[in-house]
């Protein structure tokens, strides 16, 4: 097939329900825009987890249904997102790839994984080996593990935000409820005293920020009982308003040494139009080279605390301008339409030329 010919894409998003809290709005709207613009000639979405729940969790019956959907639609590309524990076999994926249209299988994994904590599920091991291309939100150990499990081609596709739920229009105010906000869970594991990678540093940073800024620091998430700054859990749909109620936002990632990785917390925070402090990962100097302000990547906990103090010493007008610069960058580089369009264009370049 010619690279210039529009493709038919079968999208298999990971969605337990079809409400706006769990729906893959970013990928859905990005592919719809590509269809509207003529970059895709056909688009069909089959929410495999949701459909499985309608079949009382019968994975085998759902796989049969996926095959039926694929045969009927005749895709050129099957784009499967975050398979998690959904049970598949090599034989099923082989049958899926050998329907009459002979589609290419693309696997997109937006969760972080490690060798000892949050390890690959068995279905993930199967699909990364059988996929024609694998897209990951970080490199380093994420890519290394994928290769160990047999991935043929690995590419990077950063976390993004969708402009339906984030980055809504806003006129910044000089009046803010808090100086500093952090939205993150503690990050400890079920084993007492054990943390996900980066989790202990996140805990130490939150404690230091609470000691330094007291009630001016708003800390949301699970596990922060006992800290003066703790405000409890926060619904997803309240996060943007909460970020905008503070002068700056801050976070320390899990998997904080993985090259090129950041969670969706970073683009969501910058899209809100508020300066954001986060831990540095190798590769940020490339990903964010065109970011003219608003993002502060730090290498130590103490640097994070002092950077917060520095920013809070600046006039509100300066912080508003920094927030505007960060917002401008993510809308130009990390909005879902852009990220997924880049993914599909890379697929065409690699597999169809």
C-alpha positions as CSV (number, residue, x, y, z in Angstrom):
1,X,0.0,0.0,0.0
2,X,1.2,3.5,-0.8
3,X,2.2,5.8,2.1
4,X,0.1,8.5,0.4
5,X,-3.1,6.5,0.4
6,X,-5.4,7.2,3.4
7,X,-5.6,4.3,5.8
8,X,-8.4,2.4,7.5
9,X,-7.8,2.3,11.2
10,X,-9.4,0.0,13.8
11,X,-8.9,1.6,17.2
12,X,-9.0,-0.7,20.3
13,X,-8.9,1.7,23.3
14,X,-8.6,0.6,27.0
15,X,-11.9,1.8,28.5
16,X,-13.7,0.1,31.3
17,X,-16.7,2.4,30.9
18,X,-17.8,4.9,28.3
19,X,-18.0,8.0,30.5
20,X,-15.7,10.9,30.2
21,X,-13.6,9.8,33.3
22,X,-12.2,6.7,31.6
23,X,-12.9,7.2,27.9
24,X,-9.8,7.6,25.8
25,X,-11.0,11.0,24.6
26,X,-7.6,12.2,23.3
27,X,-7.0,9.3,20.9
28,X,-10.6,9.1,19.9
29,X,-10.8,12.8,18.9
30,X,-7.3,12.7,17.3
31,X,-8.3,9.9,15.0
32,X,-11.6,11.5,14.2
33,X,-9.8,14.7,13.2
34,X,-7.5,12.6,10.9
35,X,-10.6,11.0,9.3
36,X,-12.2,14.4,8.9
37,X,-9.0,15.8,7.3
38,X,-8.6,12.9,4.9
39,X,-5.5,11.3,6.5
40,X,-7.7,8.3,7.4
41,X,-10.1,6.8,4.9
42,X,-12.0,4.8,7.6
43,X,-12.2,4.7,11.4
44,X,-13.9,2.1,13.6
45,X,-13.5,2.1,17.4
46,X,-14.2,-1.0,19.5
47,X,-13.8,-0.6,23.2
48,X,-12.6,-4.0,24.1
49,X,-12.7,-3.8,27.9
50,X,-16.1,-2.2,28.0
51,X,-17.4,-4.8,25.5
52,X,-15.9,-7.6,27.5
53,X,-17.8,-6.3,30.6
54,X,-21.0,-6.6,28.5
55,X,-20.1,-10.2,27.9
56,X,-19.6,-10.8,31.6
57,X,-15.8,-10.7,31.4
58,X,-15.6,-13.5,28.8
59,X,-12.2,-12.8,27.2
60,X,-12.5,-15.6,24.7
61,X,-15.9,-14.4,23.5
62,X,-14.6,-10.8,23.2
63,X,-11.6,-12.0,21.1
64,X,-14.1,-13.6,18.8
65,X,-16.0,-10.4,18.6
66,X,-12.8,-8.4,17.8
67,X,-12.1,-10.8,15.0
68,X,-15.6,-10.2,13.6
69,X,-15.2,-6.5,13.9
70,X,-11.9,-6.6,12.1
71,X,-13.1,-8.8,9.3
72,X,-16.1,-6.6,8.7
73,X,-14.2,-3.3,8.8
74,X,-11.0,-4.5,6.8
75,X,-8.5,-2.2,8.5
76,X,-5.0,-1.4,7.3
77,X,-3.9,-0.6,10.9
78,X,-5.1,-2.0,14.3
79,X,-4.2,0.4,17.1
80,X,-4.4,-1.4,20.5
81,X,-4.0,0.6,23.7
82,X,-2.9,-0.8,27.1
83,X,-4.0,-4.4,27.1
84,X,-3.2,-4.8,30.8
85,X,-4.7,-8.2,32.0
86,X,-7.0,-8.8,29.0
87,X,-6.2,-12.4,28.1
88,X,-5.0,-13.0,24.6
89,X,-2.9,-15.6,22.9
90,X,-0.3,-15.6,20.1
91,X,-2.7,-17.7,18.0
92,X,-5.4,-15.0,18.3
93,X,-3.1,-12.2,17.3
94,X,-1.8,-14.2,14.4
95,X,-5.4,-14.8,13.2
96,X,-6.1,-11.1,13.7
97,X,-3.1,-10.0,11.6
98,X,-4.0,-12.5,8.9
99,X,-7.6,-11.5,8.1
100,X,-8.0,-10.6,4.4
101,X,-6.9,-7.0,4.8
102,X,-3.6,-8.1,6.5
103,X,-3.5,-5.2,9.0
104,X,-0.4,-4.0,10.8
105,X,-0.7,-4.3,14.6
106,X,0.4,-1.3,16.6
107,X,0.6,-1.5,20.4
108,X,0.5,1.7,22.5
109,X,1.4,1.5,26.1
110,X,1.0,4.6,28.2
111,X,1.6,3.1,31.7
112,X,5.1,2.9,33.2
113,X,6.6,-0.5,34.1
114,X,9.7,-1.8,35.8
115,X,11.6,-5.0,36.3
116,X,10.7,-5.4,39.9
117,X,7.7,-3.1,40.5
118,X,4.6,-3.0,38.3
119,X,5.9,-5.7,36.0
120,X,4.6,-6.5,32.5
121,X,1.5,-8.6,32.5
122,X,1.5,-11.9,30.5
123,X,-0.8,-10.4,27.8
124,X,1.6,-7.4,27.5
125,X,4.5,-9.8,26.9
126,X,2.5,-11.5,24.1
127,X,1.4,-8.4,22.3
128,X,4.7,-6.5,22.4
129,X,6.3,-9.5,20.7
130,X,3.6,-9.9,18.1
131,X,3.0,-6.2,17.3
132,X,4.6,-4.6,14.2
133,X,5.4,-1.5,16.2
134,X,5.3,-0.6,19.9
135,X,4.9,3.0,21.2
136,X,5.9,3.9,24.7
137,X,5.7,7.0,26.9
138,X,9.3,6.6,28.1
139,X,12.5,4.9,27.0
140,X,15.2,3.4,29.2
141,X,13.9,0.4,31.1
142,X,10.5,0.6,29.4
143,X,12.2,0.0,26.0
144,X,14.6,-2.5,27.4
145,X,11.9,-4.7,28.8
146,X,9.9,-4.5,25.6
147,X,12.9,-5.6,23.6
148,X,13.6,-8.5,26.1
149,X,10.0,-9.7,25.5
150,X,10.5,-9.6,21.7
151,X,9.4,-6.2,20.5
152,X,10.5,-5.6,16.9
153,X,10.3,-1.8,16.6
154,X,10.1,0.6,19.5
155,X,9.1,4.2,19.3
156,X,8.5,7.1,21.7
157,X,5.1,8.8,22.0
158,X,4.9,11.2,25.0
159,X,2.0,11.5,27.4
160,X,-0.4,14.2,26.2
161,X,-3.6,16.0,27.2
162,X,-6.9,16.4,25.4
163,X,-8.3,19.9,25.0
164,X,-11.8,18.7,25.8
165,X,-11.1,18.1,29.5
166,X,-7.9,20.2,30.0
167,X,-6.7,23.6,28.9
168,X,-10.1,25.1,28.8
169,X,-10.3,28.9,28.1
170,X,-9.2,31.0,31.1
171,X,-8.4,34.5,32.1
172,X,-5.8,34.3,34.9
173,X,-6.6,36.1,38.1
174,X,-4.2,37.8,40.5
175,X,-6.2,36.3,43.4
176,X,-5.3,32.7,44.2
177,X,-6.4,30.5,47.1
178,X,-3.0,28.8,47.5
179,X,0.6,29.5,46.6
180,X,1.5,26.0,45.6
181,X,-0.4,22.8,44.7
182,X,0.6,19.2,44.2
183,X,-1.8,16.5,43.0
184,X,-0.3,13.0,43.6
185,X,-0.7,9.9,45.6
186,X,2.0,8.9,48.1
187,X,3.4,6.1,46.0
188,X,4.0,3.4,48.6
189,X,3.4,-0.3,47.7
190,X,1.5,-2.9,49.6
191,X,4.7,-4.0,51.2
192,X,5.4,-1.7,54.3
193,X,8.3,0.6,53.7
194,X,8.5,-0.1,50.0
195,X,7.8,2.5,47.3
196,X,7.4,2.6,43.6
197,X,10.5,4.1,41.9
198,X,10.6,7.8,42.8
199,X,7.9,7.3,45.5
200,X,10.1,7.9,48.5
201,X,11.6,11.0,47.0
202,X,8.0,12.2,46.3
203,X,7.2,11.6,50.0
204,X,10.3,13.5,51.2
205,X,9.6,16.5,48.8
206,X,6.0,16.7,50.0
207,X,7.1,16.7,53.6
208,X,9.7,19.5,53.0
209,X,7.2,21.6,51.1
210,X,4.7,21.2,53.9
211,X,7.3,22.3,56.4
212,X,8.4,25.3,54.3
213,X,5.0,26.6,53.1
214,X,2.5,25.2,55.6
215,X,-1.1,25.9,54.7
216,X,-0.1,27.9,51.7
217,X,0.8,24.5,50.1
218,X,-2.3,22.4,49.0
219,X,-1.5,18.7,48.8
220,X,-4.1,16.4,47.2
221,X,-4.0,12.7,46.9
222,X,-4.0,9.4,48.8
223,X,-1.6,8.7,51.7
224,X,-0.7,12.2,53.0
225,X,-2.5,12.0,56.3
226,X,-0.4,13.7,59.0
227,X,1.0,16.5,56.8
228,X,-0.4,20.0,57.4
229,X,-0.8,20.5,53.7
230,X,-3.0,17.5,53.1
231,X,-6.4,18.2,51.5
232,X,-7.5,14.7,50.7
233,X,-8.6,13.1,47.4
234,X,-9.5,15.2,44.4
235,X,-11.8,14.1,41.5
236,X,-10.2,14.2,38.1
237,X,-12.7,16.7,36.8
238,X,-11.8,19.2,39.6
239,X,-8.0,19.1,38.9
240,X,-7.7,21.9,36.4
241,X,-9.7,24.3,38.6
242,X,-7.6,23.3,41.6
243,X,-4.3,23.9,39.7
244,X,-5.6,27.3,38.6
245,X,-6.4,28.2,42.2
246,X,-2.7,28.2,43.0
247,X,0.2,30.3,41.8
248,X,2.4,27.3,40.8
249,X,2.1,23.5,40.7
250,X,4.7,20.9,41.5
251,X,5.2,17.1,41.2
252,X,7.8,14.4,41.6
253,X,7.3,11.5,39.2
254,X,7.3,7.9,39.8
255,X,9.9,6.1,37.6
256,X,11.8,9.4,38.0
257,X,15.0,8.3,36.3
258,X,13.4,6.9,33.1
259,X,14.6,8.8,30.0
260,X,12.0,10.9,28.2
261,X,9.2,9.9,30.6
262,X,6.7,12.1,32.2
263,X,3.1,11.4,33.3
264,X,0.1,13.2,32.0
265,X,0.4,15.4,35.1
266,X,2.9,17.5,33.3
267,X,1.0,18.4,30.1
268,X,-2.3,18.7,32.1
269,X,-0.6,21.2,34.5
270,X,1.0,23.3,31.8
271,X,-2.3,23.3,29.8
272,X,-3.9,24.8,32.9
273,X,-1.7,27.9,32.4
274,X,0.2,27.7,35.7
275,X,4.0,27.3,36.0
276,X,5.0,23.7,36.8
277,X,7.9,22.3,38.7
278,X,8.8,18.6,38.1
279,X,11.8,16.3,38.4
280,X,14.2,16.2,35.5
281,X,14.5,13.1,33.2
282,X,17.2,12.6,30.7
283,X,15.9,13.8,27.3
284,X,14.0,16.8,28.6
285,X,16.5,19.0,27.0
286,X,15.3,17.6,23.6
287,X,11.5,17.2,24.3
288,X,11.2,20.7,25.8
289,X,13.9,22.6,23.8
290,X,11.2,24.9,22.3
291,X,9.5,25.6,25.6
292,X,10.1,29.3,26.3
293,X,8.9,29.2,30.0
294,X,6.6,27.8,32.5
295,X,8.4,24.5,33.1
296,X,11.0,24.0,35.7
297,X,12.8,20.6,35.7
298,X,14.9,20.1,38.8
299,X,17.4,17.4,39.7
300,X,17.1,17.2,43.5
301,X,14.4,17.6,46.1
302,X,16.1,20.6,47.7
303,X,16.2,22.2,44.2
304,X,12.5,21.7,43.9
305,X,11.8,23.4,47.2
306,X,14.1,26.3,46.5
307,X,12.7,26.7,43.0
308,X,9.2,27.0,44.5
309,X,10.5,29.6,46.9
310,X,12.1,31.5,44.0
311,X,9.0,31.5,41.9
312,X,6.8,32.6,44.8
313,X,9.1,35.5,45.3
314,X,8.2,36.8,41.8
315,X,5.3,39.1,41.0
316,X,2.0,37.4,40.1
317,X,2.2,39.1,36.6
318,X,5.5,37.2,36.0
319,X,4.0,33.9,37.0
320,X,1.0,34.5,34.8
321,X,3.3,35.1,31.8
322,X,5.3,32.0,32.6
323,X,2.1,30.0,32.7
324,X,1.1,31.4,29.3
325,X,4.4,30.3,27.8
326,X,4.1,26.7,29.1
327,X,0.5,26.5,28.0
328,X,1.5,27.7,24.5
329,X,4.1,25.0,24.3
330,X,1.9,22.0,25.2
331,X,-0.9,23.1,22.9
332,X,1.7,23.2,20.1
333,X,3.5,19.9,21.0
334,X,1.6,17.7,23.5
335,X,-2.1,18.1,22.7
336,X,-3.6,14.7,21.7
337,X,-4.3,15.6,18.1
338,X,-0.6,16.3,17.5
339,X,0.8,13.3,19.4
340,X,-1.4,10.7,17.8
341,X,-1.1,12.2,14.3
342,X,2.7,11.9,14.7
343,X,2.3,8.3,15.8
344,X,0.2,7.3,12.7
345,X,2.5,9.2,10.4
346,X,5.4,7.3,11.8
347,X,3.6,4.0,11.3
348,X,3.0,4.9,7.7
349,X,6.6,5.9,7.2
350,X,8.0,2.7,8.8
351,X,5.6,0.0,7.7
352,X,4.1,1.3,4.4
353,X,7.1,2.7,2.4
